[in-house]
Amino acid sequence: MHKLTATSTGVAVITPFKADGSVDIDALASIIHFLIDDGIDFLVALGTTGESVTLTAKERKTIFDTFVRETNQRVPLIMGVGGNCTHTLVKTFQELDTTGFEAILSVTPYYNRPTQEGLYQHYMALDAVTPLPIIMYNVPGRTGVNMTAETTVRIANAATNIIGVKDASGDLHQGKEIITNSPADFLTFSGDDETAIPLTLLGGDGVISVAAGGFPKTFKAGMDAALNQNEEEANRINNTLKPVIDLLFQEGNPAGIKAVSALLGLCSSTVRLPLVKATDQLVTALKPFVEQLD
């Protein structure tokens, strides 16, 4: 994947909604510009943080088009396309309009709780039909199954079009195993903000972050320090970020990061049911960090 480098801080971008619950395209444009202007290296459209599972097909198409138009090739774009029915997802991949995107981020099947062999076969089926390079997404806290380092490395060695993984297990030992045993050009991105800088210090290639959506300059500075093996500075920034990361996920994602985005004046804090927006208490706790960081 020629435009994603090994010095990458990416953001899983929120989908802003108006008070009536409709997608706020103008606010999305503002968020995209804010992140690019503050140095973010690439953007993920409609990952988990983008509330993709609550959007209609028409809304998803409009959002993807907005990312392409507003980014205007300034940074690489990754589209989130996942599901828990391999057959349906294969058909979706074959019909995707991927214009303007560099890669697909595809989550491990959720709810079904497949075995490791099932995960292997799922991704190999996608590998055979994908129109773009794939980054696998392992997020056991949401899917109910952890894709092990062994399975990740097995896929990395067998697949033709799978070029990386976003590992949100938060398990540094697992992340290090993937880094050590996968092919040299296989990208290992952290998907867990709290352990992203430590994993990068262990040899990881970057992050697809939630927190960087609200604190892009600070988070990128920490990632850059880690990528340059400046351990002291990386750990200092990581310690600075840890309290706000804890708050961001206290009431679920993306309620926390949407509260921060609202405090920044980028969009409303509205989320779609079954999620609810952050409580006043959480907003009050987040406010000092918005004023101090970035």
GINORZI-V555446 format. One record per residue. N is the residue number from 1. RES is the residue in three letters. PHI is phi as a letter, one per 40 degrees, with the letter a starting at -180 (none if undefined). Layout:
# GINORZI-V555446
n = {N N}
res = {RES RES}
phi = {PHI PHI}
This chain:
# GINORZI-V555446
n = {1 2 3 4 5 6 7 8 9 10 11 12 13 14 15 16 17 18 19 20 21 22 23 24 25 26 27 28 29 30 31 32 33 34 35 36 37 38 39 40 41 42 43 44 45 46 47 48 49 50 51 52 53 54 55 56 57 58 59 60 61 62 63 64 65 66 67 68 69 70 71 72 73 74 75 76 77 78 79 80 81 82 83 84 85 86 87 88 89 90 91 92 93 94 95 96 97 98 99 100 101 102 103 104 105 106 107 108 109 110 111 112 113 114 115 116 117 118 119 120 121 122 123 124 125 126 127 128 129 130 131 132 133 134 135 136 137 138 139 140 141 142 143 144 145 146 147 148 149 150 151 152 153 154 155 156 157 158 159 160 161 162 163 164 165 166 167 168 169 170 171 172 173 174 175 176 177 178 179 180 181 182 183 184 185 186 187 188 189 190 191 192 193 194 195 196 197 198 199 200 201 202 203 204 205 206 207 208 209 210 211 212 213 214 215 216 217 218 219 220 221 222 223 224 225 226 227 228 229 230 231 232 233 234 235 236 237 238 239 240 241 242 243 244 245 246 247 248 249 250 251 252 253 254 255 256 257 258 259 260 261 262 263 264 265 266 267 268 269 270 271 272 273 274 275 276 277 278 279 280 281 282 283 284 285 286 287 288 289 290 291 292 293 294}
res = {MET HIS LYS LEU THR ALA THR SER THR GLY VAL ALA VAL ILE THR PRO PHE LYS ALA ASP GLY SER VAL ASP ILE ASP ALA LEU ALA SER ILE ILE HIS PHE LEU ILE ASP ASP GLY ILE ASP PHE LEU VAL ALA LEU GLY THR THR GLY GLU SER VAL THR LEU THR ALA LYS GLU ARG LYS THR ILE PHE ASP THR PHE VAL ARG GLU THR ASN GLN ARG VAL PRO LEU ILE MET GLY VAL GLY GLY ASN CYS THR HIS THR LEU VAL LYS THR PHE GLN GLU LEU ASP THR THR GLY PHE GLU ALA ILE LEU SER VAL THR PRO TYR TYR ASN ARG PRO THR GLN GLU GLY LEU TYR GLN HIS TYR MET ALA LEU ASP ALA VAL THR PRO LEU PRO ILE ILE MET TYR ASN VAL PRO GLY ARG THR GLY VAL ASN MET THR ALA GLU THR THR VAL ARG ILE ALA ASN ALA ALA THR ASN ILE ILE GLY VAL LYS ASP ALA SER GLY ASP LEU HIS GLN GLY LYS GLU ILE ILE THR ASN SER PRO ALA ASP PHE LEU THR PHE SER GLY ASP ASP GLU THR ALA ILE PRO LEU THR LEU LEU GLY GLY ASP GLY VAL ILE SER VAL ALA ALA GLY GLY PHE PRO LYS THR PHE LYS ALA GLY MET ASP ALA ALA LEU ASN GLN ASN GLU GLU GLU ALA ASN ARG ILE ASN ASN THR LEU LYS PRO VAL ILE ASP LEU LEU PHE GLN GLU GLY ASN PRO ALA GLY ILE LYS ALA VAL SER ALA LEU LEU GLY LEU CYS SER SER THR VAL ARG LEU PRO LEU VAL LYS ALA THR ASP GLN LEU VAL THR ALA LEU LYS PRO PHE VAL GLU GLN LEU ASP}
phi = {none c c c b c b b b b b c c c b c b c c c g c c c c c c c d c c d c d c c c c g c c a b b c g c d c c f d c b c c d c c c c c c d c c d c c c c f g c b c b b b c a b i b b d d c c d c d d c b c c b d g b c a b b b c c d b g c f c c c c c c d c d c c c c d c b c c b d b b c b b b d c b c g a b c c d c c d c d c d c c c c b c b a b b b b c g c c c c d c c c d c b c d d c c c b c c b b d c b c c d c c c c h c b i a b b c c c c b b c c c c c c c c c c c c c f c c c c c c c c c c c c d c c c d c d b c b g b b d c c c c c c c c c g c a c c c b c d c c b c d c d c c d c c c d c c c c c c f}
